[in-house]
Amino acid sequence: MRSLKNPLIKIANSEHNYTLKEIQELEKCTKDPVYFIQTYCQIQHPVRGAIAFDLYDYQIEMLHAFHKKKSTVVLSARQTGKSTVSSMFLLWFAMFHFDKTVLIASNKNTGAMEMISRIQYAYQHIPFWLKPGVTDDGWNKHSMKFDNESRILSEATSESSGRGMSISLLYLDEFAFVAPNIAEEFWTS
């Protein structure tokens, strides 16, 4: 069922009679973030609007590292799509894993909101049968919460970011630009 506020958002706990093909696609997407992103994720082009996200080889390598390794540090040039690739991976993780908390800690509040905005844009363009429902309080500029009990939260990095949370996946955006005293406090919290 579609939300009355936004018809691209699926209401939490909506029922759907899945076809065999949809079940097979769900299984593929659950196992492989690269398949999910290449097949179902769209990004916002500044001129053409929603376009398919065609991954470069180095972006696929990033996704494999995110998926297979406990910790990953990405050092790359500007404008290589690392934030977009990361956003799509975070969406995949929250959609296909139950009861997880993803925290995006960005060096600035605007960066945190931009990451959520990219994730929400991609979510809205995924086929309805594939996406989880969004809870009543689960859609704003800083967070998303799905009916599978997974959520994505974003905030500016501070001394208390994430304090008191059981974080399943932590994404640090532009962490090299966080003041050293704040970064140190963040790690100890």
N, CA and C of each residue as an Amber inpcrd file, in Angstrom:
protein
   567
   0.8330000  -1.1640000   0.0000000   0.0000000   0.0000000   0.0000000
   0.8890000   1.2420000   0.0000000   0.4690000   2.2660000  -0.7190000
   1.2360000   3.4990000  -0.8590000   0.8340000   4.5150000   0.2100000
   1.8110000   5.3170000   0.6040000   1.5610000   6.3750000   1.5750000
   0.7390000   7.4760000   0.9200000  -0.1720000   8.0690000   1.6690000
  -0.9510000   9.1860000   1.1450000  -0.0910000  10.4400000   1.0240000
   0.9110000  10.5700000   1.8910000   1.7920000  11.7400000   1.8610000
   2.7510000  11.6880000   0.6780000   3.2320000  10.4970000   0.3560000
   4.1710000  10.3190000  -0.7420000   3.8950000   8.9540000  -1.3680000
   3.3370000   8.9310000  -2.5730000   2.9650000   7.6470000  -3.1830000
   4.1530000   6.7400000  -3.5180000   5.3820000   7.2440000  -3.4030000
   6.5630000   6.4230000  -3.6660000   7.0660000   5.7060000  -2.4180000
   6.4270000   5.9760000  -1.2860000   6.8010000   5.3280000  -0.0270000
   5.8050000   4.2120000   0.2640000   6.3200000   3.0540000   0.5690000
   5.4860000   1.9020000   0.9120000   5.1620000   1.9550000   2.4030000
   3.9010000   1.8010000   2.7430000   3.4570000   1.8130000   4.1360000
   3.9460000   0.5450000   4.8340000   4.3330000   0.7000000   6.0860000
   4.8360000  -0.4290000   6.8770000   3.8210000  -1.5640000   6.9190000
   4.3280000  -2.7760000   6.8520000   3.5460000  -4.0090000   6.9710000
   2.4780000  -4.1710000   5.8970000   2.7270000  -3.6000000   4.7220000
   1.8210000  -3.7950000   3.5890000   1.9290000  -5.2340000   3.1020000
   0.8160000  -5.7950000   2.6950000   0.8170000  -7.1650000   2.1840000
   1.0430000  -7.1580000   0.6790000   1.6980000  -8.2010000   0.2080000
   1.9530000  -8.3490000  -1.2200000   2.0160000  -9.8370000  -1.5480000
   1.3420000 -10.2450000  -2.5900000   1.4200000 -11.6250000  -3.0670000
   2.5460000 -11.7080000  -4.0950000   3.6800000 -12.2430000  -3.6610000
   4.8690000 -12.2900000  -4.5070000   4.7460000 -13.3520000  -5.5840000
   5.2250000 -13.0080000  -6.7780000   5.3360000 -13.9890000  -7.8510000
   6.6280000 -14.7800000  -7.6310000   6.7700000 -15.8800000  -8.3260000
   7.9930000 -16.6770000  -8.2310000   9.2000000 -15.8470000  -8.6720000
   9.0470000 -15.0710000  -9.7380000  10.1490000 -14.2190000 -10.2270000
  10.5400000 -13.1920000  -9.1670000   9.5690000 -12.5830000  -8.4980000
   9.8750000 -11.6020000  -7.4510000  10.6240000 -12.2500000  -6.2870000
  10.2330000 -13.4470000  -5.9200000  10.9230000 -14.1690000  -4.8370000
  12.3680000 -14.4580000  -5.2410000  12.5590000 -14.8730000  -6.4870000
  13.9180000 -15.1390000  -6.9740000  14.7610000 -13.8610000  -6.9720000
  14.1520000 -12.7550000  -7.3650000  14.8700000 -11.4750000  -7.3640000
  15.1990000 -11.0250000  -5.9420000  14.2710000 -11.2290000  -5.0170000
  14.5370000 -10.9030000  -3.6100000  15.7370000 -11.6900000  -3.0900000
  15.8010000 -12.9600000  -3.4410000  16.9300000 -13.7980000  -3.0130000
  18.2480000 -13.2860000  -3.5890000  18.2550000 -12.9200000  -4.8750000
  19.4720000 -12.3950000  -5.4980000  19.9040000 -11.0910000  -4.8300000
  18.9380000 -10.2060000  -4.6210000  19.2490000  -8.9040000  -4.0240000
  19.7440000  -9.0470000  -2.5930000  19.1610000  -9.9670000  -1.8510000
  19.5720000 -10.1850000  -0.4640000  21.0320000 -10.6150000  -0.3870000
  21.4630000 -11.4320000  -1.3220000  22.8230000 -11.9810000  -1.2970000
  23.8740000 -11.0520000  -1.8930000  23.4730000 -10.1970000  -2.8200000
  24.4650000  -9.4710000  -3.6150000  24.1350000  -7.9830000  -3.7500000
  24.8310000  -7.1220000  -2.9980000  24.5580000  -5.6860000  -3.1040000
  24.8720000  -5.1190000  -4.4880000  25.8570000  -5.6730000  -5.1660000
  26.1920000  -5.1830000  -6.5040000  25.0280000  -5.4500000  -7.4550000
  24.4730000  -6.6570000  -7.4010000  23.3210000  -6.9860000  -8.2480000
  22.1520000  -6.0480000  -7.9430000  21.8560000  -5.8580000  -6.6650000
  20.7570000  -4.9820000  -6.2590000  20.9570000  -3.5670000  -6.8060000
  22.1380000  -3.0260000  -6.6320000  22.4010000  -1.6440000  -7.0440000
  22.3570000  -1.5090000  -8.5610000  23.0100000  -2.4250000  -9.2760000
  23.0330000  -2.3340000 -10.7380000  21.6670000  -2.5800000 -11.3640000
  20.8570000  -3.3910000 -10.7170000  19.5710000  -3.7680000 -11.3000000
  18.4380000  -2.8310000 -10.8890000  18.4530000  -2.3500000  -9.6560000
  17.2790000  -1.6500000  -9.1350000  17.5030000  -0.2240000  -8.6380000
  18.7290000   0.2000000  -8.4480000  18.9440000   1.5390000  -7.8830000
  19.0880000   2.5920000  -8.9760000  18.4580000   3.7170000  -8.7280000
  18.5950000   4.8650000  -9.6090000  19.1620000   6.0250000  -8.8020000
  19.9120000   6.8560000  -9.4970000  20.4660000   8.0500000  -8.8730000
  19.9250000   9.2690000  -9.6040000  20.0910000  10.4190000  -8.9960000
  19.5520000  11.6480000  -9.5680000  20.6290000  12.3670000 -10.3750000
  20.4040000  12.4340000 -11.6790000  21.2960000  13.1720000 -12.5740000
  20.8420000  14.6320000 -12.5710000  21.7690000  15.5890000 -12.5630000
  21.3620000  16.9960000 -12.4670000  20.5350000  17.4990000 -13.6460000
  20.6290000  16.8570000 -14.7970000  19.8800000  17.2950000 -15.9730000
  18.7900000  16.2940000 -16.3490000  19.1220000  14.9970000 -16.3400000
  18.1980000  13.9710000 -16.8320000  17.2850000  13.3770000 -15.7710000
  17.4700000  13.7330000 -14.5090000  16.6310000  13.1750000 -13.4430000
  17.0810000  11.7780000 -13.0630000  16.1170000  10.8850000 -12.8390000
  16.4240000   9.5210000 -12.3900000  17.0700000   8.7210000 -13.5170000
  18.2700000   8.1940000 -13.2160000  18.9700000   7.3530000 -14.1900000
  19.4880000   6.1050000 -13.4760000  19.7060000   5.0520000 -14.2510000
  20.2880000   3.8250000 -13.6910000  21.6880000   4.1340000 -13.1780000
  22.0790000   3.4410000 -12.1290000  23.4090000   3.6340000 -11.5550000
  24.3440000   2.5940000 -12.1550000  25.0820000   2.9970000 -13.1810000
  26.0470000   2.1110000 -13.8300000  27.3660000   2.2090000 -13.0720000
  27.7480000   1.1170000 -12.4550000  28.9400000   1.1020000 -11.6140000
  30.2110000   0.9050000 -12.4380000  31.2510000   1.6170000 -12.0460000
  32.5890000   1.3900000 -12.5910000  33.2320000   0.2380000 -11.8210000
  34.2750000  -0.3380000 -12.3920000  34.9490000  -1.4690000 -11.7450000
  35.4370000  -1.1230000 -10.3370000  36.0110000   0.0720000 -10.1650000
  36.5200000   0.4370000  -8.8420000  35.3810000   0.6000000  -7.8270000
  34.1910000   0.9800000  -8.2990000  33.0370000   1.0800000  -7.4000000
  32.5450000  -0.3080000  -6.9980000  32.6080000  -1.2410000  -7.9180000
  32.2500000  -2.6270000  -7.6030000  33.2280000  -3.1860000  -6.5750000
  34.5160000  -2.8710000  -6.7360000  35.5140000  -3.2970000  -5.7460000
  35.1990000  -2.7160000  -4.3670000  34.7970000  -1.4440000  -4.3320000
  34.4070000  -0.8200000  -3.0610000  33.2610000  -1.5840000  -2.4160000
  32.2500000  -1.9010000  -3.2100000  31.0820000  -2.6130000  -2.6850000
  31.4560000  -3.9920000  -2.1590000  32.3160000  -4.6930000  -2.8770000
  32.7710000  -6.0060000  -2.3960000  33.5090000  -5.8630000  -1.0680000
  34.3290000  -4.8260000  -0.9540000  35.0540000  -4.5960000   0.3040000
  34.0780000  -4.2830000   1.4340000  33.0920000  -3.4230000   1.1720000
  32.0870000  -3.1030000   2.1980000  31.3740000  -4.3670000   2.6660000
  31.0350000  -5.2150000   1.7000000  30.2420000  -6.4070000   1.9800000
  31.0430000  -7.4820000   2.7140000  32.2950000  -7.6460000   2.3600000
  33.0790000  -8.7740000   2.8720000  33.9750000  -8.4480000   4.0700000
  34.3380000  -7.1870000   4.2350000  35.2960000  -6.8390000   5.2820000
  34.6170000  -6.1390000   6.4530000  35.2070000  -6.2890000   7.6240000
  34.6480000  -5.6650000   8.8250000  34.8330000  -4.1480000   8.7980000
  35.9970000  -3.6980000   8.3660000  36.3050000  -2.2690000   8.3080000
  36.8840000  -1.9370000   6.9430000  36.4770000  -0.7980000   6.4160000
  36.9770000  -0.3570000   5.1230000  37.2530000   1.1370000   5.1860000
  38.4170000   1.5440000   4.7230000  38.7590000   2.9570000   4.5950000
  38.9230000   3.2320000   3.1110000  38.2540000   4.2860000   2.6330000
  38.3360000   4.6370000   1.2190000  39.0700000   5.9670000   1.0980000
  40.1610000   5.9530000   0.3910000  40.9180000   7.1580000   0.0860000
  40.8920000   7.3040000  -1.4240000  40.2390000   8.3480000  -1.8930000
  40.1350000   8.5150000  -3.3400000  40.0060000   9.9900000  -3.6840000
  40.1130000  10.2690000  -4.9530000  39.9620000  11.6350000  -5.4390000
  38.5190000  12.0990000  -5.2530000  38.3130000  13.3750000  -5.4220000
  36.9550000  13.9220000  -5.3430000  36.1440000  13.5030000  -6.5730000
  34.8320000  13.5270000  -6.4110000  33.8980000  13.2850000  -7.5110000
  34.0920000  11.9220000  -8.1820000  34.3260000  10.9030000  -7.3750000
  34.4630000   9.5440000  -7.9190000  33.2370000   8.6850000  -7.6220000
  32.2280000   9.2670000  -6.9880000  31.0070000   8.5300000  -6.6940000
  31.0570000   7.7210000  -5.4180000  32.0510000   7.9780000  -4.5690000
  32.1730000   7.1560000  -3.3510000  31.0050000   7.3730000  -2.3950000
  30.5080000   8.6090000  -2.2700000  29.3550000   8.8500000  -1.3900000
  28.0950000   8.2040000  -1.9520000  27.9450000   8.2530000  -3.2650000
  26.7730000   7.6460000  -3.8930000  26.8210000   6.1270000  -3.7600000
  27.9710000   5.5350000  -4.0240000  28.1250000   4.0830000  -3.8670000
  27.8590000   3.6900000  -2.4210000  28.4220000   4.4450000  -1.5000000
  28.2320000   4.1560000  -0.0760000  26.7670000   4.2680000   0.3150000
  26.0860000   5.2860000  -0.1850000  24.6590000   5.4630000   0.1090000
  23.8460000   4.2600000  -0.3430000  24.1450000   3.7640000  -1.5360000
  23.4040000   2.6180000  -2.0590000  23.6920000   1.3670000  -1.2340000
  24.9350000   1.2100000  -0.7770000  25.2600000   0.0620000   0.0640000
  24.5170000   0.1490000   1.3940000  24.4590000   1.3320000   1.9840000
  23.7540000   1.4980000   3.2590000  22.2700000   1.1850000   3.0980000
  21.6850000   1.6090000   1.9740000  20.2820000   1.2810000   1.7000000
  20.1180000  -0.2360000   1.5950000  20.9780000  -0.8870000   0.8210000
  20.9080000  -2.3510000   0.6930000  21.0050000  -3.0160000   2.0610000
  21.9600000  -2.5970000   2.8640000  22.1710000  -3.2060000   4.1750000
  20.9100000  -3.0940000   5.0350000  20.3050000  -1.9210000   5.0700000
  19.1020000  -1.7260000   5.9020000  17.8910000  -2.4610000   5.3350000
  17.7830000  -2.5290000   4.0270000  16.6330000  -3.2010000   3.4210000
  16.6600000  -4.7100000   3.6140000  17.8350000  -5.3070000   3.5480000
  17.9280000  -6.7620000   3.5050000  18.5000000  -7.3960000   4.7660000
  18.6110000  -6.6370000   5.8220000  19.0360000  -7.1590000   7.1240000
  18.0250000  -6.6950000   8.1670000  17.6030000  -7.6000000   9.0240000
  16.5890000  -7.2850000  10.0150000  17.2050000  -6.6900000  11.2750000
  16.4970000  -5.7080000  11.8210000  16.8130000  -5.1450000  13.1360000
  18.2530000  -4.6340000  13.2280000  18.6320000  -3.8020000  12.2670000
  19.9770000  -3.2230000  12.2390000  19.8810000  -1.7040000  12.3420000
  20.9030000  -1.1100000  12.9190000  21.0080000   0.3440000  12.9880000
  22.2430000   0.7820000  12.2200000  22.0170000   1.6210000  11.2220000
  23.0920000   2.2040000  10.4280000  23.2240000   3.6570000  10.8680000
  24.4260000   4.0710000  11.2150000  24.6670000   5.4660000  11.5760000
  25.6130000   6.0860000  10.5610000  25.1560000   7.1910000   9.9730000
  25.9950000   8.0040000   9.1030000  26.4360000   9.2000000   9.9330000
  27.7250000   9.3090000  10.1810000  28.2710000  10.4600000  10.9030000
  29.1080000  11.2480000   9.9030000  28.6540000  12.4500000   9.6050000
  29.3290000  13.2750000   8.6140000  30.0080000  14.4510000   9.2970000
  31.0350000  14.9880000   8.6630000  31.7330000  16.1060000   9.2880000
  30.8450000  17.3480000   9.3950000  29.8090000  17.4380000   8.5730000
  28.8620000  18.5610000   8.6300000  27.4330000  18.0270000   8.5680000
  26.5160000  18.7680000   9.1570000  25.1070000  18.3880000   9.1410000
  24.5770000  18.2990000   7.7090000  25.0050000  19.2220000   6.8440000
  24.5330000  19.1920000   5.4580000  24.9710000  17.9080000   4.7510000
  26.1640000  17.4330000   5.0630000  26.6350000  16.1720000   4.4850000
  25.8030000  14.9950000   4.9470000  25.4270000  15.0050000   6.2240000
  24.5880000  13.9370000   6.7740000  23.2250000  13.9180000   6.0850000
  22.6380000  15.1000000   5.9190000  21.3300000  15.1810000   5.2630000
  21.4190000  14.8050000   3.7890000  22.5200000  15.1450000   3.1330000
  22.7000000  14.7930000   1.7240000  22.7680000  13.2780000   1.5410000
  23.4410000  12.5970000   2.4400000  23.5080000  11.1280000   2.3650000
  22.1110000  10.5190000   2.4970000  21.3400000  10.9730000   3.4750000
  19.9680000  10.4670000   3.6450000  19.1300000  10.7930000   2.4170000
  19.2990000  11.9800000   1.8710000  18.5450000  12.3730000   0.6830000
  18.8300000  11.4350000  -0.4940000  20.0800000  11.0650000  -0.7020000
  20.4310000  10.1230000  -1.7790000  19.7960000   8.7550000  -1.5390000
  19.8390000   8.3230000  -0.2950000  19.2590000   7.0270000   0.0570000
  17.7490000   7.0510000  -0.1650000  17.0950000   8.1220000   0.2660000
  15.6460000   8.2290000   0.0950000  15.2640000   8.3070000  -1.3800000
  16.0520000   9.0180000  -2.1690000  15.7850000   9.1090000  -3.6050000
  15.8310000   7.7170000  -4.2430000  16.8790000   6.9720000  -3.9280000
  17.0030000   5.6160000  -4.4830000  15.8460000   4.7380000  -4.0200000
  15.5090000   4.8080000  -2.7270000  14.4030000   4.0090000  -2.1840000
  13.1140000   4.2850000  -2.9600000  12.8370000   5.5510000  -3.2280000
  11.5920000   5.9200000  -3.8980000  11.5050000   5.3660000  -5.3200000
  12.6340000   5.0720000  -5.9320000  12.6340000   4.5910000  -7.3130000
  12.8000000   3.0770000  -7.4400000  12.8200000   2.3850000  -6.3170000
  12.8880000   0.9220000  -6.3230000  11.4710000   0.3760000  -6.5290000
  11.3090000  -0.7310000  -7.2520000   9.9660000  -1.2970000  -7.4310000
   9.2800000  -1.5590000  -6.0850000   7.9800000  -1.3390000  -6.0600000
   7.2190000  -1.4280000  -4.8120000   7.3250000  -2.7850000  -4.1420000
   7.3040000  -3.8530000  -4.9240000   7.3450000  -5.2010000  -4.3480000
   8.6810000  -5.5000000  -3.6700000   9.7250000  -4.7710000  -4.0470000
  11.0600000  -5.0440000  -3.5210000  11.3580000  -4.2890000  -2.2290000
  10.7660000  -3.1320000  -2.0740000  11.1520000  -2.2940000  -0.9340000
  10.3780000  -2.6340000   0.3310000  11.0440000  -2.4930000   1.4810000
  10.3330000  -2.6740000   2.7490000   9.4460000  -1.4620000   3.0060000
   8.4620000  -1.6420000   3.8760000   7.6230000  -0.5190000   4.2470000
   8.3540000   0.4110000   5.2030000   7.9220000   1.6610000   5.2070000
   8.4960000   2.6740000   6.0930000   7.5250000   2.9040000   7.2430000
   8.0410000   2.9270000   8.4610000   7.1930000   3.1350000   9.6350000
   6.6400000   4.5580000   9.6470000   5.6000000   4.7840000  10.4560000
   4.9540000   6.0980000  10.5200000   5.9300000   7.2220000  10.8440000
   6.8740000   6.9540000  11.7260000   7.8410000   7.9830000  12.1270000
   9.1920000   7.7950000  11.4360000   9.2120000   7.0560000  10.3420000
  10.4720000   6.6290000   9.7560000  10.9450000   7.3570000   8.5210000
  10.5270000   8.5940000   8.3090000  10.9520000   9.2920000   7.0990000
  11.1140000  10.7690000   7.4060000  12.3490000  11.2200000   7.5120000
  12.6070000  12.6530000   7.6780000  13.9920000  12.9770000   7.1320000
  14.4490000  14.2000000   7.3360000  15.7200000  14.6460000   6.7510000
  16.9430000  13.9670000   7.3530000  16.7710000  13.3240000   8.4930000
  17.9090000  12.7030000   9.1670000  17.7800000  11.1980000   9.3550000
  16.6340000  10.6020000   8.9710000  16.5110000   9.1680000   9.2410000
  15.4660000   8.4890000   8.3720000  15.5930000   7.1660000   8.3330000
  14.6040000   6.2810000   7.7200000  14.4810000   5.0730000   8.6290000
  13.2600000   4.5630000   8.7900000  13.0660000   3.3330000   9.5590000
  12.0990000   2.4430000   8.8000000  12.5240000   1.1870000   8.6230000
  11.7390000   0.2310000   7.8620000  10.9630000  -0.6980000   8.7790000
   9.9760000  -1.3720000   8.1970000   9.1710000  -2.3160000   8.9750000
   9.9190000  -3.6080000   9.2890000  11.1300000  -3.7630000   8.7890000
  11.9690000  -4.8970000   9.1930000  12.7890000  -4.5360000  10.4350000
  12.4620000  -3.4010000  11.0410000  13.1020000  -2.8780000  12.2590000
  14.5080000  -2.3430000  12.0250000  14.9270000  -2.2290000  10.7820000
  16.2140000  -1.6040000  10.4950000  16.0050000  -0.1180000  10.2640000
  17.0440000   0.6460000  10.5900000  16.9380000   2.0930000  10.4380000
  18.2800000   2.6690000  10.0140000  18.1900000   3.8150000   9.3490000
  19.3730000   4.5620000   8.9390000  19.2500000   5.9400000   9.5740000
  20.2540000   6.3080000  10.3530000  20.2720000   7.5930000  11.0390000
  21.4640000   8.3950000  10.5450000  21.3170000   9.7160000  10.5000000
  22.4540000  10.5440000  10.1040000  22.5540000  11.7470000  11.0220000
  23.7850000  12.1300000  11.2980000  24.0190000  13.3100000  12.1260000
  25.4290000  13.8160000  11.8780000  25.6490000  15.0660000  12.2740000
  26.9970000  15.6180000  12.2080000  27.8410000  14.9360000  13.2780000
  29.0920000  14.6810000  12.9570000  29.9860000  14.0420000  13.9210000
  30.2370000  14.9880000  15.0900000  30.0020000  14.4770000  16.2790000
  30.2630000  15.2470000  17.4980000  30.8330000  14.2990000  18.5400000
  31.1410000  14.8550000  19.6940000  31.6880000  14.0380000  20.7740000
  30.7120000  12.9480000  21.2080000  29.4100000  13.2030000  21.0200000
  28.4030000  12.2550000  21.5070000  27.6510000  11.5220000  20.3910000
  28.0760000  11.6550000  19.1510000  27.4030000  10.9570000  18.0480000
  27.3490000   9.4600000  18.3150000  26.1710000   8.9030000  18.2120000
  26.0010000   7.4630000  18.3700000  26.0150000   6.9610000  19.7940000
  26.2360000   7.8430000  20.7400000  26.3030000   7.4120000  22.1450000
  24.9670000   6.7970000  22.5540000  25.0290000   5.6470000  23.1910000
  23.8300000   4.9630000  23.6660000  23.1470000   4.1060000  22.6190000
  23.6640000   4.1060000  21.4010000  23.0580000   3.3120000  20.3280000
  23.8060000   1.9950000  20.1550000  23.0730000   0.9910000  19.7350000
  23.7010000  -0.2690000  19.3190000  23.8380000  -0.2020000  17.8060000
  24.9830000   0.2160000  17.3480000  25.2010000   0.4720000  15.9260000
  25.7000000  -0.7960000  15.2390000  24.9940000  -1.1770000  14.1840000
  25.3680000  -2.3600000  13.4040000  26.3650000  -2.0140000  12.3060000
  26.2040000  -0.8250000  11.7280000  27.0690000  -0.3800000  10.6390000
  27.2950000   1.1140000  10.7970000  28.5460000   1.5130000  10.8550000
  28.9210000   2.9180000  11.0160000  29.5760000   3.3950000   9.7380000
  29.0740000   4.5070000   9.1960000  29.6660000   5.1310000   8.0190000
  30.1400000   6.5190000   8.4180000  31.4330000   6.7490000   8.3060000
  32.0230000   8.0420000   8.6420000  32.3230000   8.7810000   7.3480000
  31.5900000   9.8590000   7.1090000  31.7320000  10.6320000   5.8790000
  32.6680000  11.8090000   6.1270000  33.7020000  11.9230000   5.3100000
  34.6660000  13.0280000   5.4230000  35.2670000  13.1140000   6.8220000
  35.5490000  11.9710000   7.4160000  36.0420000  11.9390000   8.7970000
  37.4060000  12.6080000   8.9380000  38.1760000  12.6690000   7.8720000
  39.4880000  13.3240000   7.9230000  39.3590000  14.8190000   8.2050000
  38.1650000  15.3780000   7.9710000  37.9560000  16.8090000   8.1810000
  37.2930000  17.1310000   9.5160000  37.0780000  16.1290000  10.3400000
  36.5460000  16.3480000  11.6910000  37.7000000  16.8120000  12.5740000
  37.4370000  17.8260000  13.3930000  38.4750000  18.3510000  14.2860000
  39.0470000  17.2160000  15.1360000  40.3670000  17.1630000  15.2990000
  40.9970000  16.0550000  16.0350000  40.4320000  15.8350000  17.4380000
  40.1390000  16.9110000  18.1660000  39.5960000  16.7360000  19.5230000
  38.2050000  16.0980000  19.4890000  37.3970000  16.4490000  18.4930000
  36.0600000  15.8530000  18.3550000  36.1900000  14.3990000  17.9090000
  37.0790000  14.1290000  16.9640000  37.2850000  12.7520000  16.4880000
  37.7120000  11.8400000  17.6290000  38.6040000  12.3180000  18.4730000
  39.0700000  11.5020000  19.5970000  37.9410000  11.2210000  20.5810000
  37.1510000  12.2390000  20.9000000  36.0010000  12.0520000  21.7990000
  34.9700000  11.1080000  21.1850000  34.7640000  11.2470000  19.8770000
  33.8150000  10.3820000  19.1730000  34.2110000   8.9160000  19.3360000
  35.4790000   8.5990000  19.1180000  35.9420000   7.2160000  19.2200000
  35.8210000   6.6730000  20.6310000  36.0410000   7.5100000  21.6180000
  35.9550000   7.0140000  22.9950000  34.5150000   6.8540000  23.4630000
  33.5770000   7.5450000  22.7950000  32.1720000   7.3940000  23.2000000
  31.6240000   6.1150000  22.6160000
